């Protein structure tokens, strides 16, 4: 992958069921509550997942989403062209084909501005709805690669790798729209601040304790998170405990 090339996959317009039904929340709790990285979270786990409810229909206009998260190589090109401070992943000399991580929202905005000038395209972060639609596809998948979790198809805590991997490593297990690495490796920023879904409750949890009432929604899980975060419906945020947070481009 050229450091200056952004491969954008076309995502057709469509309507999908965003979030989780009560039955789907129950199923996720049963599947994951005994496999949490921190068992102390078990009593509040269901409440966290209730941020996914109620399920509701959402129409998404056609857009493009990058096939891979932004890489260290791409971010390095930005740093070299602009003099912007390097990300932590660059300071740690991680490979160019790994996703970039260890940056702020302001860093991402600066990168987007540079990328827009470079390409002449109105590049941006995906919305939360766009991200979930691109991950689920038309069949309402539980995970971007299918309906069953598989630690061989994504880089999470269960994979035992302990750090990021090449964005190409799991390219044989894309989402239904051909988008790769939407499960694990690095969590991904979206353009959407957390808010309850229509008819849902505002959920106070460890994210609101750490970040306040409004924070950007992250999606997809990471190498330092458990597989429960790779569920397409799971809503997370930039908790200070986690560092492996990156992003991908939308258009």
TORKOL-4160 file (C-alpha; in steps of 0.2 Angstrom, whole numbers, padded with zeros to 4 digits, m for minus):
251
<pt num="1" X="0000" Y="0000" Z="0000"/>
<pt num="2" X="0007" Y="0017" Z="m0005"/>
<pt num="3" X="0008" Y="0028" Z="0010"/>
<pt num="4" X="m0001" Y="0041" Z="0000"/>
<pt num="5" X="m0015" Y="0030" Z="m0007"/>
<pt num="6" X="m0032" Y="0028" Z="0002"/>
<pt num="7" X="m0041" Y="0013" Z="m0005"/>
<pt num="8" X="m0060" Y="0018" Z="m0003"/>
<pt num="9" X="m0073" Y="0004" Z="m0005"/>
<pt num="10" X="m0090" Y="0009" Z="m0011"/>
<pt num="11" X="m0104" Y="0006" Z="0001"/>
<pt num="12" X="m0122" Y="0007" Z="m0007"/>
<pt num="13" X="m0136" Y="0016" Z="0000"/>
<pt num="14" X="m0147" Y="0005" Z="0011"/>
<pt num="15" X="m0158" Y="0004" Z="0026"/>
<pt num="16" X="m0153" Y="m0008" Z="0041"/>
<pt num="17" X="m0157" Y="m0012" Z="0059"/>
<pt num="18" X="m0145" Y="m0002" Z="0070"/>
<pt num="19" X="m0141" Y="m0008" Z="0087"/>
<pt num="20" X="m0148" Y="m0023" Z="0097"/>
<pt num="21" X="m0164" Y="m0030" Z="0102"/>
<pt num="22" X="m0167" Y="m0035" Z="0120"/>
<pt num="23" X="m0165" Y="m0053" Z="0114"/>
<pt num="24" X="m0148" Y="m0049" Z="0106"/>
<pt num="25" X="m0142" Y="m0040" Z="0121"/>
<pt num="26" X="m0147" Y="m0056" Z="0132"/>
<pt num="27" X="m0137" Y="m0067" Z="0119"/>
<pt num="28" X="m0122" Y="m0056" Z="0120"/>
<pt num="29" X="m0122" Y="m0055" Z="0139"/>
<pt num="30" X="m0124" Y="m0074" Z="0140"/>
<pt num="31" X="m0109" Y="m0076" Z="0127"/>
<pt num="32" X="m0097" Y="m0064" Z="0135"/>
<pt num="33" X="m0101" Y="m0061" Z="0153"/>
<pt num="34" X="m0089" Y="m0075" Z="0159"/>
<pt num="35" X="m0075" Y="m0070" Z="0147"/>
<pt num="36" X="m0073" Y="m0052" Z="0151"/>
<pt num="37" X="m0054" Y="m0046" Z="0153"/>
<pt num="38" X="m0059" Y="m0039" Z="0170"/>
<pt num="39" X="m0072" Y="m0050" Z="0179"/>
<pt num="40" X="m0076" Y="m0035" Z="0191"/>
<pt num="41" X="m0086" Y="m0028" Z="0176"/>
<pt num="42" X="m0098" Y="m0043" Z="0176"/>
<pt num="43" X="m0111" Y="m0034" Z="0187"/>
<pt num="44" X="m0112" Y="m0019" Z="0175"/>
<pt num="45" X="m0109" Y="m0028" Z="0158"/>
<pt num="46" X="m0128" Y="m0029" Z="0154"/>
<pt num="47" X="m0130" Y="m0010" Z="0157"/>
<pt num="48" X="m0116" Y="m0006" Z="0146"/>
<pt num="49" X="m0124" Y="m0016" Z="0132"/>
<pt num="50" X="m0140" Y="m0007" Z="0134"/>
<pt num="51" X="m0132" Y="0007" Z="0125"/>
<pt num="52" X="m0136" Y="m0003" Z="0110"/>
<pt num="53" X="m0155" Y="m0003" Z="0112"/>
<pt num="54" X="m0167" Y="0000" Z="0106"/>
<pt num="55" X="m0164" Y="m0007" Z="0089"/>
<pt num="56" X="m0171" Y="0005" Z="0076"/>
<pt num="57" X="m0171" Y="0006" Z="0057"/>
<pt num="58" X="m0158" Y="0018" Z="0049"/>
<pt num="59" X="m0157" Y="0024" Z="0031"/>
<pt num="60" X="m0139" Y="0027" Z="0025"/>
<pt num="61" X="m0135" Y="0036" Z="0009"/>
<pt num="62" X="m0121" Y="0029" Z="m0002"/>
<pt num="63" X="m0104" Y="0033" Z="0004"/>
<pt num="64" X="m0086" Y="0026" Z="0003"/>
<pt num="65" X="m0076" Y="0019" Z="0017"/>
<pt num="66" X="m0057" Y="0015" Z="0017"/>
<pt num="67" X="m0053" Y="m0003" Z="0015"/>
<pt num="68" X="m0041" Y="m0002" Z="0030"/>
<pt num="69" X="m0038" Y="0009" Z="0045"/>
<pt num="70" X="m0025" Y="0023" Z="0042"/>
<pt num="71" X="m0008" Y="0016" Z="0044"/>
<pt num="72" X="0008" Y="0021" Z="0052"/>
<pt num="73" X="0015" Y="0024" Z="0034"/>
<pt num="74" X="0001" Y="0035" Z="0029"/>
<pt num="75" X="0002" Y="0045" Z="0045"/>
<pt num="76" X="0021" Y="0046" Z="0043"/>
<pt num="77" X="0019" Y="0054" Z="0026"/>
<pt num="78" X="0007" Y="0067" Z="0035"/>
<pt num="79" X="0020" Y="0070" Z="0049"/>
<pt num="80" X="0035" Y="0072" Z="0036"/>
<pt num="81" X="0025" Y="0084" Z="0025"/>
<pt num="82" X="0018" Y="0095" Z="0039"/>
<pt num="83" X="0029" Y="0094" Z="0054"/>
<pt num="84" X="0015" Y="0088" Z="0065"/>
<pt num="85" X="0020" Y="0078" Z="0080"/>
<pt num="86" X="0021" Y="0059" Z="0077"/>
<pt num="87" X="0009" Y="0047" Z="0085"/>
<pt num="88" X="0014" Y="0036" Z="0099"/>
<pt num="89" X="0014" Y="0021" Z="0087"/>
<pt num="90" X="0027" Y="0031" Z="0076"/>
<pt num="91" X="0037" Y="0035" Z="0092"/>
<pt num="92" X="0037" Y="0017" Z="0096"/>
<pt num="93" X="0044" Y="0013" Z="0078"/>
<pt num="94" X="0030" Y="0001" Z="0074"/>
<pt num="95" X="0029" Y="m0006" Z="0056"/>
<pt num="96" X="0022" Y="0005" Z="0042"/>
<pt num="97" X="0008" Y="m0007" Z="0038"/>
<pt num="98" X="0001" Y="m0007" Z="0056"/>
<pt num="99" X="m0013" Y="0005" Z="0060"/>
<pt num="100" X="m0008" Y="0021" Z="0068"/>
<pt num="101" X="m0013" Y="0024" Z="0086"/>
<pt num="102" X="m0010" Y="0035" Z="0100"/>
<pt num="103" X="m0017" Y="0052" Z="0094"/>
<pt num="104" X="m0030" Y="0064" Z="0099"/>
<pt num="105" X="m0046" Y="0070" Z="0090"/>
<pt num="106" X="m0036" Y="0086" Z="0086"/>
<pt num="107" X="m0022" Y="0075" Z="0078"/>
<pt num="108" X="m0035" Y="0066" Z="0067"/>
<pt num="109" X="m0043" Y="0083" Z="0062"/>
<pt num="110" X="m0026" Y="0089" Z="0056"/>
<pt num="111" X="m0023" Y="0073" Z="0046"/>
<pt num="112" X="m0040" Y="0074" Z="0038"/>
<pt num="113" X="m0037" Y="0092" Z="0033"/>
<pt num="114" X="m0020" Y="0087" Z="0025"/>
<pt num="115" X="m0028" Y="0072" Z="0016"/>
<pt num="116" X="m0042" Y="0083" Z="0009"/>
<pt num="117" X="m0029" Y="0095" Z="0002"/>
<pt num="118" X="m0019" Y="0081" Z="m0005"/>
<pt num="119" X="m0033" Y="0072" Z="m0013"/>
<pt num="120" X="m0046" Y="0085" Z="m0017"/>
<pt num="121" X="m0059" Y="0074" Z="m0009"/>
<pt num="122" X="m0070" Y="0078" Z="0006"/>
<pt num="123" X="m0062" Y="0065" Z="0017"/>
<pt num="124" X="m0069" Y="0063" Z="0035"/>
<pt num="125" X="m0073" Y="0051" Z="0049"/>
<pt num="126" X="m0088" Y="0039" Z="0046"/>
<pt num="127" X="m0103" Y="0042" Z="0057"/>
<pt num="128" X="m0108" Y="0028" Z="0069"/>
<pt num="129" X="m0122" Y="0023" Z="0058"/>
<pt num="130" X="m0111" Y="0022" Z="0043"/>
<pt num="131" X="m0098" Y="0012" Z="0052"/>
<pt num="132" X="m0111" Y="m0001" Z="0059"/>
<pt num="133" X="m0119" Y="m0003" Z="0042"/>
<pt num="134" X="m0102" Y="m0006" Z="0033"/>
<pt num="135" X="m0098" Y="m0019" Z="0046"/>
<pt num="136" X="m0114" Y="m0028" Z="0047"/>
<pt num="137" X="m0119" Y="m0028" Z="0029"/>
<pt num="138" X="m0137" Y="m0032" Z="0023"/>
<pt num="139" X="m0138" Y="m0048" Z="0033"/>
<pt num="140" X="m0136" Y="m0040" Z="0050"/>
<pt num="141" X="m0120" Y="m0049" Z="0055"/>
<pt num="142" X="m0115" Y="m0050" Z="0073"/>
<pt num="143" X="m0097" Y="m0048" Z="0069"/>
<pt num="144" X="m0090" Y="m0041" Z="0053"/>
<pt num="145" X="m0084" Y="m0058" Z="0048"/>
<pt num="146" X="m0099" Y="m0068" Z="0053"/>
<pt num="147" X="m0111" Y="m0072" Z="0067"/>
<pt num="148" X="m0099" Y="m0082" Z="0078"/>
<pt num="149" X="m0083" Y="m0074" Z="0086"/>
<pt num="150" X="m0067" Y="m0082" Z="0079"/>
<pt num="151" X="m0050" Y="m0076" Z="0087"/>
<pt num="152" X="m0041" Y="m0082" Z="0071"/>
<pt num="153" X="m0050" Y="m0069" Z="0061"/>
<pt num="154" X="m0046" Y="m0053" Z="0071"/>
<pt num="155" X="m0033" Y="m0047" Z="0083"/>
<pt num="156" X="m0041" Y="m0045" Z="0100"/>
<pt num="157" X="m0035" Y="m0050" Z="0118"/>
<pt num="158" X="m0041" Y="m0068" Z="0114"/>
<pt num="159" X="m0028" Y="m0069" Z="0100"/>
<pt num="160" X="m0014" Y="m0067" Z="0112"/>
<pt num="161" X="m0004" Y="m0056" Z="0101"/>
<pt num="162" X="m0003" Y="m0042" Z="0113"/>
<pt num="163" X="0000" Y="m0028" Z="0100"/>
<pt num="164" X="m0006" Y="m0022" Z="0083"/>
<pt num="165" X="m0004" Y="m0032" Z="0067"/>
<pt num="166" X="m0003" Y="m0028" Z="0049"/>
<pt num="167" X="m0019" Y="m0022" Z="0042"/>
<pt num="168" X="m0017" Y="m0035" Z="0029"/>
<pt num="169" X="m0016" Y="m0050" Z="0041"/>
<pt num="170" X="m0035" Y="m0053" Z="0041"/>
<pt num="171" X="m0039" Y="m0046" Z="0024"/>
<pt num="172" X="m0047" Y="m0063" Z="0020"/>
<pt num="173" X="m0061" Y="m0060" Z="0033"/>
<pt num="174" X="m0068" Y="m0043" Z="0027"/>
<pt num="175" X="m0085" Y="m0036" Z="0031"/>
<pt num="176" X="m0099" Y="m0040" Z="0018"/>
<pt num="177" X="m0094" Y="m0024" Z="0009"/>
<pt num="178" X="m0076" Y="m0028" Z="0008"/>
<pt num="179" X="m0070" Y="m0017" Z="0022"/>
<pt num="180" X="m0055" Y="m0025" Z="0032"/>
<pt num="181" X="m0050" Y="m0025" Z="0050"/>
<pt num="182" X="m0066" Y="m0019" Z="0057"/>
<pt num="183" X="m0064" Y="m0031" Z="0071"/>
<pt num="184" X="m0049" Y="m0029" Z="0083"/>
<pt num="185" X="m0032" Y="m0022" Z="0080"/>
<pt num="186" X="m0037" Y="m0004" Z="0084"/>
<pt num="187" X="m0053" Y="0004" Z="0090"/>
<pt num="188" X="m0059" Y="0017" Z="0078"/>
<pt num="189" X="m0065" Y="0034" Z="0080"/>
<pt num="190" X="m0082" Y="0039" Z="0073"/>
<pt num="191" X="m0089" Y="0057" Z="0070"/>
<pt num="192" X="m0103" Y="0053" Z="0081"/>
<pt num="193" X="m0104" Y="0059" Z="0100"/>
<pt num="194" X="m0113" Y="0047" Z="0111"/>
<pt num="195" X="m0131" Y="0049" Z="0113"/>
<pt num="196" X="m0145" Y="0037" Z="0117"/>
<pt num="197" X="m0154" Y="0029" Z="0103"/>
<pt num="198" X="m0172" Y="0035" Z="0100"/>
<pt num="199" X="m0182" Y="0029" Z="0114"/>
<pt num="200" X="m0167" Y="0023" Z="0124"/>
<pt num="201" X="m0160" Y="0028" Z="0141"/>
<pt num="202" X="m0144" Y="0038" Z="0143"/>
<pt num="203" X="m0132" Y="0026" Z="0151"/>
<pt num="204" X="m0120" Y="0032" Z="0165"/>
<pt num="205" X="m0105" Y="0020" Z="0165"/>
<pt num="206" X="m0086" Y="0020" Z="0167"/>
<pt num="207" X="m0085" Y="0030" Z="0151"/>
<pt num="208" X="m0096" Y="0045" Z="0157"/>
<pt num="209" X="m0086" Y="0044" Z="0174"/>
<pt num="210" X="m0069" Y="0046" Z="0164"/>
<pt num="211" X="m0075" Y="0057" Z="0150"/>
<pt num="212" X="m0090" Y="0066" Z="0155"/>
<pt num="213" X="m0108" Y="0066" Z="0147"/>
<pt num="214" X="m0102" Y="0067" Z="0129"/>
<pt num="215" X="m0088" Y="0058" Z="0121"/>
<pt num="216" X="m0085" Y="0052" Z="0103"/>
<pt num="217" X="m0091" Y="0034" Z="0100"/>
<pt num="218" X="m0078" Y="0021" Z="0095"/>
<pt num="219" X="m0081" Y="0005" Z="0086"/>
<pt num="220" X="m0073" Y="m0012" Z="0083"/>
<pt num="221" X="m0062" Y="m0016" Z="0098"/>
<pt num="222" X="m0043" Y="m0018" Z="0098"/>
<pt num="223" X="m0029" Y="m0030" Z="0102"/>
<pt num="224" X="m0030" Y="m0025" Z="0120"/>
<pt num="225" X="m0049" Y="m0027" Z="0122"/>
<pt num="226" X="m0059" Y="m0043" Z="0123"/>
<pt num="227" X="m0069" Y="m0050" Z="0108"/>
<pt num="228" X="m0085" Y="m0043" Z="0115"/>
<pt num="229" X="m0080" Y="m0026" Z="0108"/>
<pt num="230" X="m0079" Y="m0033" Z="0091"/>
<pt num="231" X="m0098" Y="m0035" Z="0090"/>
<pt num="232" X="m0104" Y="m0024" Z="0076"/>
<pt num="233" X="m0117" Y="m0016" Z="0088"/>
<pt num="234" X="m0105" Y="m0012" Z="0102"/>
<pt num="235" X="m0103" Y="0006" Z="0107"/>
<pt num="236" X="m0087" Y="0011" Z="0116"/>
<pt num="237" X="m0077" Y="0027" Z="0119"/>
<pt num="238" X="m0059" Y="0033" Z="0121"/>
<pt num="239" X="m0057" Y="0027" Z="0139"/>
<pt num="240" X="m0040" Y="0032" Z="0146"/>
<pt num="241" X="m0036" Y="0014" Z="0151"/>
<pt num="242" X="m0035" Y="0010" Z="0132"/>
<pt num="243" X="m0022" Y="0016" Z="0120"/>
<pt num="244" X="m0024" Y="0007" Z="0104"/>
<pt num="245" X="m0036" Y="0019" Z="0096"/>
<pt num="246" X="m0035" Y="0023" Z="0077"/>
<pt num="247" X="m0047" Y="0028" Z="0063"/>
<pt num="248" X="m0052" Y="0026" Z="0045"/>
<pt num="249" X="m0057" Y="0038" Z="0031"/>
<pt num="250" X="m0074" Y="0040" Z="0024"/>
<pt num="251" X="m0080" Y="0050" Z="0009"/>
